[in-house]
Amino acid sequence: MSSFVKVLALMLLPAVAREQGAYVRDEAHSQINFSASSRMIDAQGYWDKWEARIAFDPTNIDKTTIAIDIDAKSINTRVQMRDNHLRSNAFFATDSFPTITFVSKSVHATGTPAADLSNTKLIITGDLTIRGVTKTISVPATMVFFDKEHNVGRVKGTFTVLRKDYNVGFDPPGNPVENEVGVQFDIAFKGAK
């Protein structure tokens, strides 16, 4: 991840968020996966390299901010030829657009959170940037738990991206790819040191 992206993400976090608890992902227990369908095959994959920074106050969820940077070249479907094709200009154009980003604008609980925040339903709204195209999306998520004593938590969710909205538009002749791509995230987070 470039230094520029790190600095930009910090600048985008509101000052009030920087005063809250700072968290980073627990790499061993976090993942961002995707699934896409074509006429011939359904493909699943994930990104090996990405970072998440979360500013979080368990007493005021609405002040939460989330910034995620994904190394687009780290895409992995366990088939090297397909991965190289996905990195090409036909799909993610990773030489020109090396980073996929998400920066939240708001995080809201959709009901009354439990005292320990377990299974709290959230709507996370923010800007998703792929191939230099930025769109505002709203993502349903669940705060699985937050352990105040150990300063750790977990949030997960599933949403759909329309790939052509981001100019990820190649359709192989004879094997068209569906426009809808499913994205699943599961982020365990811990206090930043």
C-alpha positions as CSV (number, residue, x, y, z in Angstrom):
1,M,0.0,0.0,0.0
2,S,1.4,3.4,-1.0
3,S,2.2,6.0,1.6
4,F,-0.1,8.4,-0.4
5,V,-3.1,6.1,0.2
6,K,-2.3,5.9,3.9
7,V,-2.0,9.6,4.3
8,L,-5.2,10.2,2.2
9,A,-7.2,7.7,4.3
10,L,-6.1,9.5,7.5
11,M,-7.1,12.8,6.1
12,L,-10.5,11.5,5.2
13,L,-11.2,10.4,8.8
14,P,-13.0,13.1,10.7
15,A,-11.1,14.7,13.5
16,V,-13.6,13.4,16.1
17,A,-13.0,9.8,14.9
18,R,-9.2,10.1,15.4
19,E,-9.9,10.9,19.0
20,Q,-11.8,7.6,19.4
21,G,-10.3,4.2,19.9
22,A,-8.2,3.2,16.9
23,Y,-8.4,-0.4,15.7
24,V,-6.8,-2.4,12.9
25,R,-7.8,-5.8,11.5
26,D,-6.6,-9.0,13.0
27,E,-5.0,-10.5,9.9
28,A,-5.3,-14.1,10.9
29,H,-9.1,-13.9,11.4
30,S,-10.2,-11.5,8.7
31,Q,-11.1,-11.9,5.0
32,I,-12.7,-10.2,2.0
33,N,-14.1,-12.7,-0.5
34,F,-16.0,-12.4,-3.8
35,S,-18.0,-14.6,-6.0
36,A,-18.9,-14.1,-9.6
37,S,-20.9,-16.2,-12.1
38,S,-20.5,-16.8,-15.8
39,R,-22.2,-19.1,-18.2
40,M,-19.5,-21.8,-17.7
41,I,-18.4,-21.5,-14.1
42,D,-19.0,-19.8,-10.8
43,A,-15.7,-18.4,-9.5
44,Q,-14.8,-17.5,-5.9
45,G,-11.8,-15.6,-4.8
46,Y,-10.3,-13.2,-2.2
47,W,-7.6,-10.6,-1.8
48,D,-4.4,-11.6,0.0
49,K,-3.2,-8.1,0.9
50,W,-5.4,-5.4,2.5
51,E,-5.6,-3.1,5.5
52,A,-8.5,-1.9,7.6
53,R,-8.5,1.1,10.0
54,I,-11.4,1.6,12.3
55,A,-12.1,4.4,14.7
56,F,-14.7,3.1,17.1
57,D,-16.4,4.2,20.3
58,P,-18.6,1.4,21.6
59,T,-20.8,4.0,23.5
60,N,-21.6,5.8,20.2
61,I,-21.6,3.6,17.1
62,D,-22.7,6.5,14.9
63,K,-19.2,8.0,15.2
64,T,-17.5,4.9,13.8
65,T,-15.3,5.4,10.7
66,I,-13.9,2.6,8.6
67,A,-11.2,2.9,5.9
68,I,-10.1,-0.2,3.8
69,D,-7.3,-0.4,1.2
70,I,-7.0,-3.5,-0.9
71,D,-4.0,-4.3,-3.0
72,A,-5.8,-5.1,-6.3
73,K,-3.0,-7.2,-7.6
74,S,-3.3,-9.6,-4.6
75,I,-6.5,-11.0,-6.1
76,N,-6.5,-14.8,-5.7
77,T,-8.9,-17.3,-7.3
78,R,-6.4,-20.2,-7.0
79,V,-6.1,-20.3,-10.8
80,Q,-3.1,-18.3,-11.9
81,M,-4.2,-17.8,-15.5
82,R,-7.6,-16.4,-14.3
83,D,-5.9,-14.2,-11.7
84,N,-3.6,-12.7,-14.4
85,H,-6.7,-12.1,-16.6
86,L,-8.5,-10.3,-13.7
87,R,-5.4,-8.1,-13.2
88,S,-5.4,-7.1,-16.9
89,N,-7.1,-4.1,-18.5
90,A,-10.0,-6.3,-19.3
91,F,-11.0,-6.3,-15.6
92,F,-9.2,-4.5,-12.7
93,A,-6.3,-2.9,-14.7
94,T,-4.1,-3.2,-11.6
95,D,-1.1,-1.6,-13.2
96,S,-3.1,1.6,-13.6
97,F,-5.3,1.2,-10.6
98,P,-3.4,-0.7,-7.9
99,T,-5.7,0.0,-5.0
100,I,-9.4,-0.6,-4.3
101,T,-10.6,1.6,-1.4
102,F,-13.6,2.0,0.8
103,V,-14.0,5.0,3.1
104,S,-17.1,5.2,5.3
105,K,-19.3,8.2,5.5
106,S,-21.7,6.9,8.2
107,V,-22.3,3.9,10.3
108,H,-25.7,3.4,12.0
109,A,-27.2,0.7,14.1
110,T,-30.6,-0.3,12.7
111,G,-32.1,-1.2,16.1
112,T,-31.2,-0.9,19.7
113,P,-27.8,-2.4,20.3
114,A,-27.4,-5.0,23.0
115,A,-25.3,-3.9,26.0
116,D,-22.3,-5.9,24.7
117,L,-23.1,-5.0,21.1
118,S,-23.5,-8.7,20.1
119,N,-25.4,-9.2,16.9
120,T,-26.0,-5.5,16.4
121,K,-27.3,-4.8,12.9
122,L,-25.5,-2.0,11.0
123,I,-25.8,0.0,7.8
124,I,-22.4,1.2,6.7
125,T,-22.5,3.9,4.0
126,G,-19.4,5.0,2.2
127,D,-17.4,5.5,-1.0
128,L,-16.1,2.4,-2.9
129,T,-13.5,3.1,-5.5
130,I,-12.5,0.6,-8.1
131,R,-10.6,1.4,-11.3
132,G,-10.7,5.1,-10.4
133,V,-14.5,5.1,-10.3
134,T,-16.1,6.1,-7.0
135,K,-19.7,5.2,-6.0
136,T,-21.5,5.6,-2.7
137,I,-22.8,2.3,-1.5
138,S,-24.7,1.2,1.6
139,V,-23.7,-2.1,3.1
140,P,-25.7,-4.2,5.7
141,A,-23.4,-5.6,8.3
142,T,-23.5,-7.2,11.7
143,M,-21.3,-6.4,14.7
144,V,-20.9,-10.0,15.9
145,F,-19.3,-8.9,19.2
146,F,-17.2,-6.3,21.0
147,D,-15.1,-7.3,24.0
148,K,-14.3,-4.1,25.9
149,E,-11.9,-5.9,28.3
150,H,-9.7,-7.3,25.6
151,N,-10.4,-4.4,23.1
152,V,-11.3,-6.7,20.2
153,G,-14.4,-7.2,18.0
154,R,-15.8,-8.6,14.8
155,V,-18.0,-7.2,12.1
156,K,-19.2,-9.1,9.0
157,G,-21.5,-8.6,6.0
158,T,-22.5,-9.4,2.5
159,F,-23.3,-7.1,-0.4
160,T,-23.5,-6.9,-4.2
161,V,-21.4,-4.8,-6.5
162,L,-22.4,-4.1,-10.1
163,R,-19.0,-4.5,-11.8
164,K,-19.9,-2.5,-14.9
165,D,-20.6,0.6,-12.7
166,Y,-16.8,0.5,-12.1
167,N,-15.8,-0.2,-15.7
168,V,-14.9,-3.8,-14.9
169,G,-16.8,-4.6,-18.0
170,F,-15.2,-7.4,-20.0
171,D,-17.5,-10.2,-21.2
172,P,-15.6,-13.1,-22.8
173,P,-17.2,-14.3,-26.0
174,G,-19.3,-17.3,-25.4
175,N,-18.9,-17.1,-21.6
176,P,-20.6,-13.8,-20.4
177,V,-20.0,-12.8,-16.8
178,E,-22.9,-11.7,-14.7
179,N,-22.8,-8.0,-13.8
180,E,-23.6,-8.7,-10.1
181,V,-20.6,-9.7,-8.0
182,G,-21.1,-10.9,-4.4
183,V,-18.8,-9.6,-1.8
184,Q,-18.4,-11.0,1.7
185,F,-16.3,-9.5,4.4
186,D,-15.5,-10.7,7.9
187,I,-13.2,-8.4,9.9
188,A,-11.9,-9.2,13.3
189,F,-10.4,-6.0,14.7
190,K,-8.1,-5.2,17.6
191,G,-6.8,-2.1,19.3
192,A,-4.0,-0.4,17.3
193,K,-0.6,-0.3,19.1
